Structure formats: C-alpha cells, structure tokens
Amino acid sequence: MSNKTFFKKILYFLGIEDEMPEEAEKQDFEPYIARPEPKSRGRVINIHQTNKNKMIIFKPGSFEEVSEITDEVKNRRAVIVNFEKLDKETAKRILDFMSGSIYALNGTVKKIGPGIFIFAPDNVDVSGVEGDEENQDTVSNIKLRG
C-alpha cells in the first residue's frame, strides 16, 4: 500500500475527502479452473466363480488326531469322521470334543451312518437327513454357502 492511498484513507475517515480511494486490484493469483472429477470405475467381478470347497474324510486311530480334525473345521472345511475302527470310549471322547468344537464354531454335526459323522462349519448347509428302515440317518444333500 502506497503512502498516497494511506493518506487518502485517513482524509476520508476524518471526513475531509468525499470519496473512498479505490485500491488497485491485485492480479497475483491464478484463476480457478474447474476440472471434472474423474469417473470412478465400477468393480467388475465374475458372478460365475466357483469356490473349491473340500470335504475331508478322517479315520482317526487315536484321540491325538482330534486337533487335526478340528483345525480342518476351523479352516471352514466339512469333515467326515469314521469311528468304526475305534473302541467305543475313544470314539465317544473324540465325538464329545468335536461336538464342543462345532458348537463353538456355530457349525453342525450329523450322523450319516453307523459310526460315521459329518462335522460342518457354518458356511456348509447339511440338509436332507432321512431315516432308513434300520433307523440309521443318511444325508442326501450337502450345500456349500459362499
């Protein structure tokens, strides 16, 4: 601001000058140019993807193998366990342990034959359980949820 304009402002303030001095406009800035926003591209996904879910079959020989079976269910894989070759006490211990594990993981347990059970995590639907004439259960339909 120059001394001349400052002095004119004081005179205007005191009422001696009638007009307010006009300040020279500064052109030190660049004008704003509105740019269009870039278009966001939609995410393309394949709706025909098939997940390769595995079902694992175990024939445990001892109670020590129960952690391996539980790990498979924790990894969201259905497991079929055949207890036919085990003594009743060991089979009951494994079945009790697996039932507790499945309950904690919100899964399901179904008997599919004499001494054969399926342990399914919550992403696998086990349906269509029908009773035979011998009062044994068989599973006719297993569905995997994505």
DRENVODO-849700 format. One line per field, with one value per residue (C-alpha): residue number from 0; residue in one letter; x, y, z. Coordinates in steps of 0.02 Angstrom, whole numbers, plus 50000, padded with zeros to 5 digits. Each point is the difference from the previous one (the first is absolute). Layout:
// residues N
nr: [NUM ...] $
rest: [a ...] $
X: [X ...] $
Y: [Y ...] $
Z: [Z ...] $
END
This chain:
// residues 146
nr: [0 1 2 3 4 5 6 7 8 9 10 11 12 13 14 15 16 17 18 19 20 21 22 23 24 25 26 27 28 29 30 31 32 33 34 35 36 37 38 39 40 41 42 43 44 45 46 47 48 49 50 51 52 53 54 55 56 57 58 59 60 61 62 63 64 65 66 67 68 69 70 71 72 73 74 75 76 77 78 79 80 81 82 83 84 85 86 87 88 89 90 91 92 93 94 95 96 97 98 99 100 101 102 103 104 105 106 107 108 109 110 111 112 113 114 115 116 117 118 119 120 121 122 123 124 125 126 127 128 129 130 131 132 133 134 135 136 137 138 139 140 141 142 143 144 145] $
rest: [m s n k t f f k k i l y f l g i e d e m p e e a e k q d f e p y i a r p e p k s r g r v i n i h q t n k n k m i i f k p g s f e e v s e i t d e v k n r r a v i v n f e k l d k e t a k r i l d f m s g s i y a l n g t v k k i g p g i f i f a p d n v d v s g v e g d e e n q d t v s n i k l r g] $
X: [50000 50074 50008 49884 49855 50030 49991 49839 49922 50041 49922 49843 49990 50012 49865 50109 50003 49832 50046 50084 50156 49990 50135 50084 49945 50138 50016 50127 49891 49959 49817 49916 49962 49865 50056 49877 50020 50070 49870 50014 50002 49887 50077 49976 49976 49966 49831 50036 50141 50001 50086 50092 49946 50070 49924 50125 49978 50087 50019 50083 50106 50013 49939 50159 49933 49852 50097 50035 49814 49952 50127 49917 49829 50078 50064 49818 50007 49872 50070 49933 50065 49989 50004 49968 50177 50014 49952 49841 50085 50124 49864 49890 50143 50034 49814 49980 50151 49945 49822 50065 50113 49857 49888 50132 50019 49810 50008 49896 50024 49901 50009 50005 50025 50047 50155 50015 49969 50014 50066 49959 50048 49872 50034 49940 49816 49965 49821 49890 50028 49886 49976 50023 49899 50143 49980 50166 50018 50065 50039 49929 50051 50148 50003 50147 49965 50117] $
Y: [50000 50164 50154 50096 49878 49987 50188 50007 49868 50107 50153 49900 49938 50177 50057 50114 49893 49955 49843 49844 49969 49847 49873 49925 49820 49875 49870 49891 49847 49871 49982 49840 49879 49874 49829 49858 49864 49839 49865 49860 49834 49868 49842 49856 49831 49831 49939 49825 49968 49832 49978 49837 49946 49836 49865 49898 49823 49943 49828 50045 49870 50091 50152 50097 50024 50103 50165 49968 49968 50158 50104 49947 50057 50164 50024 49990 49826 49865 49842 49823 49894 49811 49926 49819 49937 50088 49933 50078 50100 50087 50031 50078 50114 50058 50024 50102 50108 50029 50039 50136 50069 50004 50086 50134 50025 50007 49845 49843 49816 49864 49813 49929 49818 49878 50077 50132 50185 50160 50156 50154 50182 50139 50029 49823 49953 49818 49959 49858 49884 49850 49847 49826 49848 49950 50169 50063 50176 50039 50169 50026 50181 50105 50184 50117 50183 50131] $
Z: [50000 49950 50111 49883 50020 50186 50018 49896 50114 50153 49918 49958 50179 50068 49878 49898 49844 49922 49906 50063 49899 49888 50027 49852 49979 50019 49863 50092 50006 49867 49956 50061 49861 50039 49945 49983 50130 49933 49976 50124 49913 50070 50067 49881 50079 49924 50060 49940 50120 50080 50166 50011 50172 50058 50107 50096 50062 50159 50077 50165 50087 50166 50095 49954 49822 50060 49989 49815 49969 50096 49901 49838 50063 50062 49822 49941 49925 50030 50079 49997 50144 49999 50176 49948 50037 50170 50169 50071 50137 49883 49871 50134 50058 49822 49966 50161 49960 49820 50054 50116 49864 49874 50126 50029 49812 49970 49890 49988 50040 49912 50011 49824 50038 50138 50078 49862 50035 49900 50086 49897 50032 49985 49814 49957 50005 50039 49955 49946 50146 49978 50111 49926 50044 50116 50088 49933 49934 49826 49928 49827 49967 50056 49946 50012 50038 49926] $
END
